[in-house]
Amino acid sequence: MRFLFWRLLPALLIGLLLLAGATEYAVARPSRRTADIRYVPATDSAYHPKRHQLDVYAPKEAAPALRPVVVFIHGGNWDSGSKEFYSFIGRRLAKQGVVAVILNYRLAPQVQVPQMADDCARAVIWTTEHIREFGGDPQRIFVMGHSAGGGLAALLAADDALFQRRGLARNPVRGAVLDDPAGLDMYDYLRRMQYPNDAQYLVPFGKDPAGWQQTSALYHLTAHTPPMVMLIGGETYPSISSSSARFRQRLTALGHSPRYTVLPGKKHIPMVLQLYWQHNIVYQQLLVLVGQRAE
């Protein structure tokens, strides 16, 4: 889980977008972006003016029924990243008939993972309350994330308490797409401390093993966990490969049939960069999950 490349991700994404600027303009035309929506009240003691914002991307074309919704959570080693780098995901999803929500959340060292997860849950709750205004169906909300965002997406889908403590009797997440997810089992990872610089993760996850387990989606899975789609890079970090395999095994033992795909030759960063292209395998499997495409 050595994410040195995260420092290069903004430059890589900017270069990709500049090279494909004409294509991005063409794709933007069918979609409508509403930017910098506040999902936490400014009067809240936890409020952060930049990190408690989200963008909504909706298809411009009218539809006879409400559309499925995907909430995307960015990665960044739990201490970096921004929704601004991922407009292309919002555009691609909207072009394919999905209402997309791309969010910011607070980062380490200002907060730890429990607060990040709470931010993401509050963004999902905002979505349940407001997404009809953008043509989205509040009964069909799915989450998606890459790397640290994949771990947070899995936690949202699996840990009902994140929503119960915010007053929701039922978890509104109907499924999750995990793109090379990190942090699925930080309890095991931090006990081992087998890679250089692993002590850095004690900043976002703290030093209490009980906290590591509480913020690891693996330990919240039940027979009622919603469907999961997992895509893993064939050349990703060993810790992501091993924890994803254990996550899949746990889901299977609970009676689920998670869709699990290993993409040969793919490293960790290309697993999110490939989302620039509309017809890649991640979107193909996502559209099946949300009901926009037949199996």
C-alpha positions as CSV (number, residue, x, y, z in Angstrom):
1,M,0.0,0.0,0.0
2,R,2.9,2.3,-0.8
3,F,1.2,5.2,-2.6
4,L,4.1,7.3,-3.7
5,F,2.5,7.8,-7.1
6,W,-0.4,9.7,-5.5
7,R,1.8,12.7,-5.5
8,L,2.0,12.5,-9.3
9,L,-1.7,11.8,-9.9
10,P,-2.8,15.4,-10.3
11,A,-0.2,16.0,-13.0
12,L,-1.1,12.8,-14.7
13,L,-4.7,13.6,-14.8
14,I,-4.2,17.2,-16.0
15,G,-2.0,15.9,-18.8
16,L,-4.5,13.3,-19.8
17,L,-7.3,15.9,-19.8
18,L,-5.3,18.4,-21.9
19,L,-4.4,15.8,-24.5
20,A,-8.1,14.9,-24.8
21,G,-9.6,18.3,-24.4
22,A,-11.6,18.2,-27.6
23,T,-13.1,14.9,-26.6
24,E,-14.0,16.2,-23.2
25,Y,-15.8,19.2,-24.7
26,A,-17.8,16.8,-26.9
27,V,-18.7,14.7,-23.9
28,A,-19.7,17.6,-21.8
29,R,-22.4,18.7,-24.1
30,P,-24.9,15.9,-23.2
31,S,-24.3,16.6,-19.4
32,R,-25.1,19.3,-16.9
33,R,-22.7,20.0,-14.0
34,T,-23.9,21.7,-10.8
35,A,-20.7,22.5,-8.9
36,D,-19.7,23.2,-5.3
37,I,-22.9,22.2,-3.6
38,R,-22.6,22.3,0.2
39,Y,-23.7,19.0,1.8
40,V,-22.9,20.0,5.4
41,P,-24.6,23.1,6.9
42,A,-22.2,26.0,7.4
43,T,-23.5,26.2,11.0
44,D,-22.2,22.7,11.7
45,S,-19.2,22.7,14.0
46,A,-17.4,20.3,11.7
47,Y,-18.1,22.3,8.5
48,H,-15.2,22.8,6.1
49,P,-15.9,25.3,3.2
50,K,-13.9,23.3,0.6
51,R,-14.1,19.7,1.8
52,H,-17.8,19.6,2.4
53,Q,-18.7,20.2,-1.2
54,L,-19.9,18.0,-4.0
55,D,-20.7,18.3,-7.7
56,V,-23.6,16.7,-9.5
57,Y,-23.5,15.6,-13.2
58,A,-26.8,14.9,-14.8
59,P,-27.8,14.0,-18.4
60,K,-29.3,17.0,-20.2
61,E,-31.7,14.7,-22.1
62,A,-35.1,14.2,-20.4
63,A,-36.0,10.7,-19.2
64,P,-39.4,9.2,-18.6
65,A,-38.2,7.9,-15.2
66,L,-35.8,8.8,-12.5
67,R,-32.2,7.7,-13.3
68,P,-29.8,5.6,-11.2
69,V,-27.3,7.5,-9.1
70,V,-23.6,6.8,-8.5
71,V,-21.7,8.6,-5.7
72,F,-17.9,8.6,-6.5
73,I,-15.4,8.8,-3.7
74,H,-11.8,9.8,-4.8
75,G,-8.7,8.2,-3.5
76,G,-5.4,9.8,-2.4
77,N,-3.9,7.9,0.5
78,W,-6.4,9.4,2.9
79,D,-4.5,12.7,2.9
80,S,-4.9,14.1,-0.6
81,G,-7.2,14.3,-3.6
82,S,-10.1,16.4,-4.8
83,K,-13.3,16.1,-6.8
84,E,-11.8,18.6,-9.3
85,F,-9.6,15.9,-10.7
86,Y,-12.5,13.6,-11.5
87,S,-14.9,15.7,-13.6
88,F,-14.3,13.2,-16.5
89,I,-16.0,10.5,-14.4
90,G,-19.0,12.6,-13.8
91,R,-19.2,13.4,-17.6
92,R,-18.8,9.8,-18.6
93,L,-21.5,8.5,-16.2
94,A,-24.0,11.2,-17.2
95,K,-23.4,10.5,-20.9
96,Q,-24.5,6.9,-20.1
97,G,-27.7,7.8,-18.4
98,V,-26.5,7.9,-14.8
99,V,-26.7,10.9,-12.4
100,A,-23.2,11.2,-10.8
101,V,-22.2,12.8,-7.5
102,I,-18.5,13.5,-7.1
103,L,-17.6,14.6,-3.6
104,N,-14.9,16.1,-1.4
105,Y,-14.3,14.9,2.2
106,R,-12.0,16.0,4.9
107,L,-8.5,14.5,4.9
108,A,-5.7,13.6,7.3
109,P,-4.0,14.9,9.3
110,Q,-6.9,17.3,10.1
111,V,-9.2,14.3,10.6
112,Q,-9.1,10.5,10.8
113,V,-10.9,7.9,8.8
114,P,-14.0,7.8,11.0
115,Q,-14.6,11.4,10.2
116,M,-13.9,10.8,6.5
117,A,-16.5,8.0,6.5
118,D,-19.0,10.2,8.3
119,D,-18.5,13.0,5.7
120,C,-19.1,10.5,2.9
121,A,-22.2,9.2,4.6
122,R,-23.5,12.8,5.0
123,A,-22.9,13.3,1.2
124,V,-25.0,10.2,0.5
125,I,-27.7,11.4,2.9
126,W,-27.7,14.8,1.0
127,T,-28.1,12.8,-2.2
128,T,-31.2,10.9,-0.9
129,E,-32.8,14.2,0.0
130,H,-32.0,16.2,-3.1
131,I,-31.1,14.0,-6.1
132,R,-34.7,14.1,-7.4
133,E,-34.0,17.7,-8.3
134,F,-31.4,16.5,-10.8
135,G,-33.4,13.6,-12.2
136,G,-31.9,10.9,-9.9
137,D,-33.7,8.2,-8.1
138,P,-33.1,8.3,-4.3
139,Q,-34.1,4.6,-4.1
140,R,-31.2,3.6,-6.5
141,I,-28.1,5.1,-5.0
142,F,-24.8,3.3,-5.6
143,V,-21.3,4.1,-4.4
144,M,-18.0,3.9,-6.3
145,G,-14.4,4.6,-5.3
146,H,-10.8,4.0,-6.2
147,S,-8.0,3.2,-3.7
148,A,-8.7,4.9,-0.4
149,G,-12.1,6.0,-1.9
150,G,-12.8,2.3,-2.7
151,G,-12.3,1.4,1.0
152,L,-14.6,4.2,2.0
153,A,-17.2,3.1,-0.6
154,A,-17.1,-0.4,0.8
155,L,-17.5,0.9,4.3
156,L,-20.5,2.9,3.4
157,A,-22.1,-0.1,1.8
158,A,-21.3,-2.5,4.7
159,D,-21.5,-0.4,7.9
160,D,-25.2,0.5,8.5
161,A,-24.2,2.3,11.7
162,L,-22.8,5.2,9.6
163,F,-26.3,6.0,8.6
164,Q,-28.1,5.0,11.7
165,R,-26.2,7.5,13.8
166,R,-27.3,10.2,11.4
167,G,-31.0,9.2,11.8
168,L,-31.6,6.8,8.9
169,A,-33.1,3.5,9.8
170,R,-32.0,1.9,6.6
171,N,-28.7,2.1,4.7
172,P,-29.6,3.9,1.4
173,V,-26.6,2.3,-0.6
174,R,-27.8,-0.3,-3.0
175,G,-24.5,-1.5,-4.2
176,A,-20.8,-0.6,-4.6
177,V,-18.1,-0.6,-7.3
178,L,-14.7,-1.0,-5.8
179,D,-11.9,0.0,-8.2
180,D,-8.6,-1.3,-6.8
181,P,-9.8,-0.6,-3.3
182,A,-7.4,0.1,-0.4
183,G,-8.1,-0.2,3.3
184,L,-10.6,-3.1,3.2
185,D,-8.7,-4.7,6.1
186,M,-6.5,-2.2,7.9
187,Y,-6.7,-4.3,11.0
188,D,-4.6,-7.0,9.4
189,Y,-2.4,-4.5,7.5
190,L,-1.4,-2.4,10.5
191,R,-0.8,-5.4,12.7
192,R,1.7,-6.6,10.2
193,M,3.5,-3.4,9.4
194,Q,5.5,-5.2,6.7
195,Y,6.2,-2.4,4.2
196,P,8.5,0.6,4.5
197,N,6.8,3.8,5.8
198,D,3.7,1.9,7.0
199,A,3.8,4.1,10.2
200,Q,2.3,6.9,8.0
201,Y,-1.1,5.2,8.1
202,L,-1.3,5.6,11.9
203,V,-2.1,9.2,11.1
204,P,-5.4,8.6,9.4
205,F,-6.2,5.3,11.2
206,G,-4.9,6.1,14.7
207,K,-3.0,3.7,17.0
208,D,-5.9,1.7,18.5
209,P,-6.4,-1.8,16.9
210,A,-10.1,-1.6,17.7
211,G,-10.3,1.5,15.5
212,W,-8.5,-0.2,12.7
213,Q,-11.1,-3.0,12.7
214,Q,-14.0,-0.5,13.0
215,T,-12.9,1.4,9.9
216,S,-12.3,-1.8,7.8
217,A,-15.3,-2.8,5.7
218,L,-14.3,-6.5,5.9
219,Y,-15.6,-6.7,9.5
220,H,-19.0,-5.2,8.7
221,L,-20.0,-7.6,6.0
222,T,-23.2,-9.5,6.5
223,A,-25.6,-11.6,4.6
224,H,-27.6,-8.4,3.9
225,T,-24.7,-6.4,2.5
226,P,-25.7,-5.0,-1.0
227,P,-24.1,-6.3,-4.2
228,M,-20.4,-5.6,-4.7
229,V,-18.4,-5.3,-8.0
230,M,-14.6,-5.5,-7.5
231,L,-12.0,-4.7,-10.2
232,I,-8.4,-5.3,-9.2
233,G,-5.2,-4.4,-11.1
234,G,-3.1,-7.4,-12.0
235,E,0.0,-5.4,-11.1
236,T,-1.4,-3.5,-8.2
237,Y,0.1,-3.3,-4.7
238,P,0.3,-6.8,-3.0
239,S,-1.6,-5.5,0.0
240,I,-4.6,-4.5,-2.2
241,S,-4.5,-7.9,-4.0
242,S,-4.5,-9.9,-0.8
243,S,-7.1,-7.8,1.1
244,S,-9.4,-7.8,-1.9
245,A,-9.1,-11.6,-2.2
246,R,-10.0,-12.0,1.5
247,F,-12.9,-9.5,1.1
248,R,-14.2,-11.6,-1.8
249,Q,-13.9,-14.8,0.2
250,R,-15.8,-13.3,3.1
251,L,-18.6,-12.1,0.8
252,T,-18.8,-15.6,-0.7
253,A,-18.9,-17.3,2.7
254,L,-21.9,-15.0,3.6
255,G,-23.8,-16.2,0.5
256,H,-23.0,-13.4,-1.9
257,S,-21.7,-13.8,-5.5
258,P,-19.5,-10.7,-5.9
259,R,-18.3,-9.9,-9.4
260,Y,-14.6,-10.0,-9.2
261,T,-12.3,-9.1,-12.1
262,V,-8.5,-8.9,-12.2
263,L,-7.2,-6.8,-15.1
264,P,-3.9,-8.2,-16.3
265,G,-1.0,-5.8,-16.4
266,K,-2.8,-2.9,-14.7
267,K,-1.1,-1.0,-11.9
268,H,-2.8,1.0,-9.2
269,I,-2.9,4.5,-10.8
270,P,-4.0,3.3,-14.3
271,M,-7.0,1.6,-12.6
272,V,-8.5,5.1,-12.1
273,L,-7.0,6.7,-15.3
274,Q,-8.8,4.1,-17.4
275,L,-12.1,5.7,-16.3
276,Y,-11.4,8.5,-18.8
277,W,-12.6,6.1,-21.6
278,Q,-16.4,5.6,-21.6
279,H,-16.5,2.0,-22.7
280,N,-13.9,0.5,-20.4
281,I,-14.7,-2.5,-18.3
282,V,-15.4,-0.6,-15.1
283,Y,-18.3,1.3,-16.6
284,Q,-19.5,-1.8,-18.4
285,Q,-19.9,-3.7,-15.1
286,L,-21.2,-0.6,-13.3
287,L,-24.0,-0.2,-15.8
288,V,-25.1,-3.8,-15.2
289,L,-25.1,-3.2,-11.4
290,V,-27.2,-0.1,-11.6
291,G,-29.6,-1.5,-14.1
292,Q,-28.7,0.5,-17.2
293,R,-27.4,-2.5,-19.1
294,A,-28.3,-6.2,-19.3
295,E,-25.8,-8.8,-18.2
